[in-house]
Amino acid sequence: MKGEIILNDLIKRYPALESCKNDIWEACNSVIDCYLNNGQLLVCGNGGSCADSGHIVGELMKSFVKKRPIDKGLAGSLKSISRERGAYIAGKLEGGLPAISLNAHTSLFSAISNDIGADLVFAQQVAGYGREGDVLIAISSSGDSQNIVDAVITAKAKGLKVIGLTGQTGGIIKQYCDIAICAPSISTPGIQEYHLPIYHTICRIVEDNMFN
């Protein structure tokens, strides 16, 4: 119920996103299912969408809106290993939801670009990290960026669920996505301005469900 309230609040603040409401909700449920089955989230994008990729990971790997105490078993293990320092660590750590930005590893990024090809910088990482049941969030304003398209194709081949975060037309990636959230704009700035509240809402709903 809380998730529906969060989603409705998004639509109230951004009425134009009504057209995306069902897709956003489906994306939330897909990410939640992934985490409930011990999966992980992979995220990638270019330029401003690269920054969004890191932003999403930042909201998931530590607390965003809610308090996230760590698992009692982990807390107990920390204290058994080091009574004083373990207790301190256990009191500070927060529950994390496994998420990886495929933009974050610069040495790997440059090696793939140089040795394999710049168009495959994300696809190679999906091939290495991705497991059946994981989720890839592929962010592209145009939906046509070749390195994003290739990452999505690779993700589908490995059995990942693909969520596309793109613009009004959906671009090439739309045909490969399980869920395509098409922001209602055809300009890059307009699309990116919608992307932030969309993925913030997804992160909030996922967090609320996983740490209820």
N, C-alpha and C positions, 0 to 999 in steps of 0.2 A: 504493500500500500504506500509506503514511504517513497518508493521509486516513482510511482505514478505522480505523487505530489511534486517531486523534484522535476520530472519531465514536464508537467503542466506549468510549472513556474517558468521553465525555459520558454515555452510557447507564449506565455503571457508577456514575457519581456521581448521576445523576438517572434511576433505573429507570423512572419513570412516563413518560419520554419515548421509551420503546421504540415506542409507537404512532406516533411522529413520525419514526422513524429513516429510513425510505425517502424520505419527503418532504424531510427535511433533506439527505440525500445527493443527491437530484435537484436541489435548490436549489443546492447547491455546484457541481454539474456545469454547471448553466445559467449561473451567474455566470462560471465559468471559460471556458466557450464564448464568452460575451459578450466577455470580455477578449481572448481569443485572436483574435477577429475585430474588434479595435479598437473595441469598444463601450464604453459607460459605464453606470454604475449610478446610478439615481435612487432616493431614499428619502424617505418622508413618514410623518407620524404626528401625533397630537394629544396634548397634555399630556405624560404620562410617555413616551408613544411618540414625541413630538417630541424629547425628550432622547435616546431610543434612536436616532433617525434621525441625529442629530449624532454619536453615539457610533460608529455603524457607519462613517460617513465617516472619522472620526478613525483607525479601525483600518486602513482601506484606503489612505488617501492618504499614509501614511508607514509605517515599519516597525512591526509589531505584536509578533511573537515572533522572527522571523528577521531577519538582516542583509539589507539590500536595496541593494547597490551600484548606482549609476546606470549606464545604458548607456555603453559605452566610446566610442561615437561622440559622445554629448553631452559626456562628460568631455573628449574631445579638442577639441571646438569651444569649450568654456569656456576651456580653456588657451590656445587660439590667439587668442582675443579679448583676454584679459588674462592674461598669463603668471603673475603672482603671485596676483592676486585670483581668477582663473579656477581656478587649482589649488586654492585654499582652498575655493571653492564646490563644485568637483567632489568634494573629499574629504569634504564635509559633507552634501551632498544625498543623499536616499534615493529608491529607486524607488517611484513612486506608482501606485496603481490608480485610474483616474478614477471619482470618486463625488461626487454632489451631494446635499446635504440640501435638500429643497424648503421646509424650515422656516427656512433660514438668512438669507434676504434680506428684512429687515424693511421696507425702503422699498417693494420690489416687492409684498410680502405685503399691506401696507396699501393700496397703490394698487389691487390686484386686488379686495380686500375692498370698498373704497369705490366703485370705478368699475364693476365687473362683478358681484361678489357673493361673499360669504364662502364659500359652498358650492363655489366654483370656484377657490379659491386654489391648489390643487395641480393641478387639471386644466389651468389656463392655462399653468402651468410645464411640465407634461408635453407640452402642445401645442408649446411653444417649444423646449424642450431635447430632447425625445424623438426618437429615430431608430429606424428599423426594425432590430431586432437588439439594441437596448439592453434592459436589465432594470429593472423597477420593483419595489422592495420596499415594499409597502403594509402599514403596521403599524396594527392596530386591535384592541383587546381585545375589543370587541363584534362587530366585523366589519360594523357597521351605520352608522358615521359617514358622513354624506352627502358630505362633501368627499373622503373616502378612496374611497368608491364611485365618485364622478364621476371621480376621478383614474384609477382602474382601468379604467373604461369608455373613457376617452380613450386610455389606454395601449394597450388592445387595438385600438382603431381605428387607431392609428399603427403597429402591428406590433411593439410591445414585448412581451417575455415578462413576465408578472406573477407575482410570488411574494407571497402573502399570509401575513402573520404575525399570527395571530389567536387566538381562544379555542376552547374545545371544540366549540361549535356551528358555528363558521365564519362565521356571520352572512350578510349579503347578499353580501359580496364573494366568498365562496367560489365562487359560480357563475360568476364572471368570471375567476378565477385559473387560471393554468396549473398552479401548484403552491400548495397551501394547507397551511401548517404550523399545525395547530390544537393549541395548548398544552392539555394535559388538565386544565383548570380552568374553572369558570364564574364565579369572582370576579376582579375587576380586579386586585387585588394578586397573587393566585395566578398569573394569566396573565402578568403583567409579570415576576414572579420567574422564570418559565420562559423568557421571551423573551431575557433577557440571555445565559444560557449557550448558547441556541440560536444566536443571531447571532454570539457569540464563536467558536463552533465553525465556523460557516460562514466567518468571516473567516480563521480559522487554516488551514482546509483550502485555501481559495482562495490565500492567501499562500504556503503550502507548495508548491502546484502551480506558481504563477506565478514563484516565485523559488527553484526547486529547484536 
